[in-house]
Amino acid sequence: MKAMVLKKPGEPLTLIELPIPKPKEKEILIKVSVCGACRTDLDEAEGRLATILPVVPGHQVVGKVAELGRGVTRHKVGDRVGVTWLYSSCGQCNFCKAGQENLCLDAKWTGKDADGGYAEYMVIGEDYAYPLPRRFTDSQAAPLLCAGVIGYRTFCLAEIKKGETIGLFGFGASAHIVIQIIKHKFPDNPVYVFTKTGEHAELAKSLSASWTGRSGDMPPHKLEKIMDFTPVGECVRDALKVLNRGGRLVINAIRKETPVPALDYAEYLWLEKEIKSVANVTRRDAEEFLPLAAEIPIVPTIEEFPLEQANEVLRRIKRSQLRAAGVLRVVD
């Protein structure tokens, strides 16, 4: 099978031939149709996120079940399934027992600790692959599996209430899905979007944003809830400055590429402001979000590229040159 492989951080991915993997007990083999490209893939490629090497990146995987390992009961050959960032967890620790596999110390992550979807085939445990709503094409489904699922987790952690004014910092793959969830659940809540590109601002307005500006700008009103989707540390400071007393900032980032600046307590944190981070995703997030996405329905904005252009897509992600979500077409 063909695969794009990361051999060494800082070097481009390499297109090579690999053996088709065999599913073990309770695993399925997936023939990959498409795989979304994500900033986390860029972090791996540039060395900010340690990974096994060599590795096939990619954790927004859509395909069909091609082969069953012994004992599989959740899927059958031919089923269309999706794979998220969560590859596996121990199932025995207190976090796993509480449905918080995202915090499991022994969790493994797709395309980081095990080969992912930048390839024609991949294997995964049957419990970590999810049926996909029929209303979505393969390419539309791909960004739902990371940008969508972790965006949904961010939305839930924000605990939005009716009438609150919401802020979104950054408006790429995840935020453009989250605003659709907000407008479905709370159609009358104003949403203010902070983004550095005119194209993303126009997309936000088309999705019913009440106001757009840049990080550091003062919006018309203070915000009760803010979700930060950027890789920039300064956005944490800027968000706290426009957060109302008693408000909550939820940071949707596995890591920040630049440091969070020093924060004067009285100016940025006092008056019971909260900061909460988002750590990965759980199986429940995917199981709840995918049917909701079909109900709304979420309409992902995507740009599709052939698998061989994975390096170009990562370059565009780095430079914020994708309108929303990049998807790699693996097989026709």
N, C-alpha and C positions, 0 to 999 in steps of 0.2 A: 504494500500500500504506500501511497505517497503521503508525506507528512512534512510540516514545517517544524523544525527542531531548534531549540535554543541550546547551543553547545557551551557558550561562554558569555556571561554578562558583558554588555558593551559591544558585542559583535552582532551583526544581522542574523536573523533566523535563516536556517539553511534548508532548502528543499531536498529531501533524501527519500530513499525507499526503505521501509521497515517491514518486518514480518507482521502479518495480521495477528493480533493477540487472541488468545484462547480464554473463554470465560471459565472461571473456577466455580466451585460450589456456591450457589446463591448469587451468581453474577450473570449479567447479560452482555452480549456483544452487540454494539450499536453500529450500524452503517450510517455514517454521518452525512447529513445533507448540507447543513450550514452551521457556522459557529460565529457568534458575536465576538467582536474585538472590544477590549476593555482597558481602562487606564491601569488596572492591576497587571494586565499582560505587559504593558509598557514598563511598569515598576520592576517586573521580573527581568525583562530584557535589558534594562539599564542597571540592574544590580541593587536596587533599593529593597527588594524583597527576596530573601534567600530561598532557593529552590533546589530540588534534586537536579543533577546535571548528568547527561543531557536530558531534556524534558520536552514534551510536546505541550505547548501552552493551550489555553482556550477553555473557558468554563461556562459558556452560554451555548450549549450543544443541542441541536435538534437532529433527529434521525429516526430510523426504524430498527426495531429489534431484529437482528440477523441470526442470532444463535442463543440458546439457553444453556446455562450451566446446570449441573445437577441440583435438583431440589427447588428450582424457581417456580413460583406459583402466582406471582403478581402480574406477570406479563406473558405474552405469547409472541411467537415469531410474526413479524409484520406490524406490530403495534408501533404507533408513532409516539415517541417519548422525548422529554427534555431533561437536561442535566444542569444543575446549578454549581455554584462554587463549593458547596459541601459535598465532598467525595465519600467520606465515611466518618464514623465516630465510634467510640468504644461501646456505647450502649449500657455501660455498667456504673458509671460515676454518677454523683448526685446531679450534676448538670444535665446529663443525658436523661436521667429518670424524670427530671422536671421539664423535659422538652426544650432544654437549652443546649443542644448539641453544638451551637456556635461557640460555646465557652469550654467545651471538652478539651482537656489537655492532650488527648491522643487523637483529636480530629485530624483528618487529612483533607486537603483542598485540591480540587480538580485543576489540572494544568500546572500545579505547583509541587505537590507531593506524589502525584500520579499523573500519567499522560492524559492529556485532555483532547479537545476537539479540533485542533488544527491538523487533522489527519482524516483519512477515509474511514477508519474504524477506531473505536475505543471500547474498553470494558469498564463496568461499574457494578456495584452491588444492586440487586433488584430494588431495595428499599430507597435508593437514592436517585431513581429515575421516575419521572412523573408524566402521566398522560396529559396531552395538550388539547385545549379546546379546538374544535374543528373550524371555528370561524377565522382562525389565524393561519396565514400561509407560514411555511417554514421560516422565511426571513422575518416576518412580523413577530413570530414567536421567540426568536433568538434573544432580542434585548429584554424580553420579559423575564428571562431566566437569571439575570443578574441585576441590570439596571432597574428592572421592574420589581423583582422580589426584594432586593435590599432597599429600594425606594419605599416599598410597602412597609417594610420593617421600620424604616425611619418615620414614616407617617404614623404608624401605631405608637411608637415611642414618644412622639410629639404630643399625643393625647389632646388633639384639637377639639375645641368646643365651639358650638354655634355662635356666630357673631364675632369671633376673634379675627384679628388681622394677622395674616401669615406672610412670612418672608422666605424666599428661596434664594440662596447665594450659589451662583453657578446655574447654568441652564443647558446642560448637555443631555446625555442618554437617560440618566436617572430622573433628573428634575422635570424633564418634559413629560414623563409618565406620571410623576407624583402630582403635578398640577391637575392632571385629569382625574386622579383619585379624589383630590380635594374638592374639585368642582362637582364631582358626582355625589360626594357625601355631604358637602357644605356649600351648596351653590351660591349662597349669598355672602360668604366670607371673602373679603378682599384679599388678593394675593399680590404681593409686591416682589418683583424679580430683579436681582442684582446680577448683571452679566457684563462682560467686557467687550462683547462683539455685537455689532448692529444686527447681524443675521440672527443671532440667538434672541435678541430683544424682539425682533419681528415675529419669530416663532412663538415667544411667550405671549405677545399681544394676540396672536391668532388663536391661542389657547385660553383666552379670557383673563390674562394678567391685568390687574387694575392700574399698574404703574411699573415702569422699568427704569433702572438706573445702573450705576456702577458701584462696586464695593467702595465704601467711603462716602458716598452720597447720603444726604439726609432725606428720607422719604417723607411724604405728607403727614404720616402719623407714626408713633412708636408701635412696635410689633409685639404681639403676645407670644407667638411661637415662630421660631426661625429654624430652617433646615439648611445646613451648609454642605454643599456637594463639591466643593472646590478642593484642589490639592495645595492651597495657599494658606500658610499660617496666619497671615495678616487679616484674612477674612474672619477669623474667630474674634479678633479685637473689634473689627468693624461691625460685626453682627451684634456683639454685646453692647456696643455704643447705641444702637438703635432698638435694643430690646427693652420692652417696658418692664417696670418693677413687677416682680413675681413671675416674669416670663421664663420660657425654656428655650435653650439653644440645643439642637440635636445635630451632632457632627457625623455626617455620613462619609467617612474616609478611613480606609485601613491605615493610611499614613499620610502625613503632610510632607510635601517636598521642601517646604521652607518652614523655619521655626515659627511657633506662635510667639508674638512679641510679649515683653513684660507687660503685665496688666496692673494698673493702679487699682487697688481694691475698691476705693470709694467711687471711682468713676465708672468702672466696668462690671463689678461683681456684687456690690452691695444691694440692698433692698430685695433680697431673696431671689435673685436671678439664679437659674440653674443651667449647668452644662452637662449634657449626656452624650456619650459616644455610642456609635453603632458598631457592633462586632460581628461581621459575617452574617450568615443566615441560618435558619433552621429548616427542617423538613416541613414543619407546620406553616411557616411563611409561604412556601411554594404551594402547599395544598390549599391554603386559603386564598392566595392572591390570584392564581391562574383562573379559577372560575369567576372571580370578581372582575378580572380584566376582560373576560368575555361578556360579562353582564353590562359593563359600563357603556359601550366597549372601548377599551384603550385602543388608540390608533397610533402605533409607534411610527416616528419619522426615521427612515432608514436610508442608508447608502450601501449598495452591495458591490463587492469586489471579488475577483477570483482568489482562491487560496494563495496562489503564487504571489499576490500583492500584499501579503501580510505585513511586510516591513514598511511599505508605503502607508498602510492604514495606521500602523503604530506611529509613524512620523506625523501623520495628520492629527492624531489624538494629542500628541505632544504639543502641537502648535495650535490647537483648538480650531482646526480647519474642517472638522466634520460638523454638519448641521445638527446632527443629533446622535444616532447610533450607527456604527459601522458593522457590517455583516460580511463574513467571508463565505463564499459559495464553494463548497468542497466537491460535491458531485452534482451533476445536472439531473 
